[in-house]
């Protein structure tokens, strides 16, 4: 499987409205749900938050990769979000996150 099989126009947000980790997750989960990739958006969000409790996926250098394995996923996909001004994702380096996958 190639990244181009998983990342499509309908799962990309170029100007995220989110300003923090929680709203970024909401925005990206909503995008996946509207694209028909999720069977249950609420359960998928719970799985992501459970993963985040283990350790932040805010890697640093402006990148976060929130993810989870869940039965709530109907079709494997990648959501991409870009925050022009950056957002507080509680990244390991403490810097604003610009890109979320």
VEXDRENKE-619869 format. One line per 3 residues: number of its first residue (from 1); their letters; for each residue x, y, z of C-alpha. Coordinates in Angstrom, 3 decimals, padded with zeros to 6 digits. Last residue first. Layout:
BEGIN
NUM) A) X,Y,Z | ...
//
This chain:
BEGIN
101) XXX) -001.112,013.388,010.245 | -000.656,016.758,011.914 | 001.519,019.544,010.538
98) XXX) 002.223,022.920,012.202 | 002.761,021.971,015.838 | 003.919,024.735,018.157
95) XXX) 007.097,024.079,020.176 | 007.292,022.331,023.550 | 009.969,019.926,022.260
92) XXX) 007.929,016.823,023.135 | 004.792,018.326,021.631 | 001.852,019.331,023.840
89) XXX) -000.165,019.911,020.656 | -000.338,023.689,021.074 | -001.075,024.939,017.585
86) XXX) 000.919,026.394,014.720 | 000.269,029.640,012.880 | -000.314,027.997,009.514
83) XXX) -001.950,024.923,010.971 | -001.758,022.090,008.481 | -003.863,018.941,008.770
80) XXX) -003.431,015.610,007.040 | -005.854,012.716,007.499 | -004.513,009.293,006.576
77) XXX) -006.803,006.414,005.668 | -007.653,002.772,006.380 | -011.355,002.100,005.650
74) XXX) -014.064,001.395,008.236 | -012.132,002.457,011.318 | -014.138,002.100,014.546
71) XXX) -012.540,-001.324,015.125 | -009.572,000.681,016.345 | -005.817,001.002,016.060
68) XXX) -004.805,004.525,016.970 | -003.131,007.621,015.569 | -002.056,011.186,016.296
65) XXX) 001.104,011.982,014.305 | 002.306,015.419,015.330 | 004.941,017.523,013.557
62) XXX) 006.234,021.071,014.144 | 009.851,020.064,014.871 | 008.512,018.018,017.771
59) XXX) 007.015,014.545,017.956 | 003.544,015.511,019.171 | 002.365,011.908,019.459
56) XXX) 002.130,012.381,023.204 | 002.706,009.338,025.354 | 000.481,006.643,026.871
53) XXX) -002.393,009.110,027.362 | -002.176,009.986,023.643 | -003.042,006.382,022.757
50) XXX) -006.170,006.546,024.935 | -007.047,009.865,023.250 | -006.717,008.248,019.820
47) XXX) -008.910,005.305,020.849 | -011.559,007.652,022.272 | -011.515,009.615,018.994
44) XXX) -012.108,006.379,017.087 | -015.012,005.495,019.362 | -016.655,008.871,018.777
41) XXX) -016.074,008.718,015.010 | -017.809,005.348,014.616 | -017.660,003.477,011.286
38) XXX) -014.905,005.746,010.024 | -013.506,006.398,006.540 | -016.641,007.972,005.068
35) XXX) -014.936,011.237,004.081 | -017.108,013.062,006.630 | -015.704,010.749,009.327
32) XXX) -012.089,011.292,008.300 | -012.581,015.070,008.360 | -014.332,014.894,011.723
29) XXX) -011.432,012.853,013.134 | -009.052,015.544,011.847 | -011.004,018.429,013.377
26) XXX) -011.633,016.700,016.699 | -007.954,015.721,017.005 | -006.943,019.317,016.316
23) XXX) -009.550,020.552,018.840 | -008.038,018.368,021.547 | -004.415,019.220,020.745
20) XXX) -004.861,022.981,020.673 | -005.646,025.912,018.377 | -007.771,024.122,015.787
17) XXX) -009.026,026.090,012.770 | -006.880,024.051,010.411 | -005.991,025.677,007.118
14) XXX) -004.833,022.967,004.712 | -007.238,020.261,005.904 | -006.740,017.057,003.882
11) XXX) -008.951,013.949,004.101 | -011.155,014.696,001.063 | -008.113,015.302,-001.116
8) XXX) -006.835,011.772,-000.507 | -004.136,010.236,001.682 | -004.361,006.446,002.044
5) XXX) -003.722,005.114,-001.468 | -001.234,007.942,-002.114 | 000.699,006.715,000.937
2) XX) 001.290,003.457,-000.902 | 000.000,000.000,000.000
//
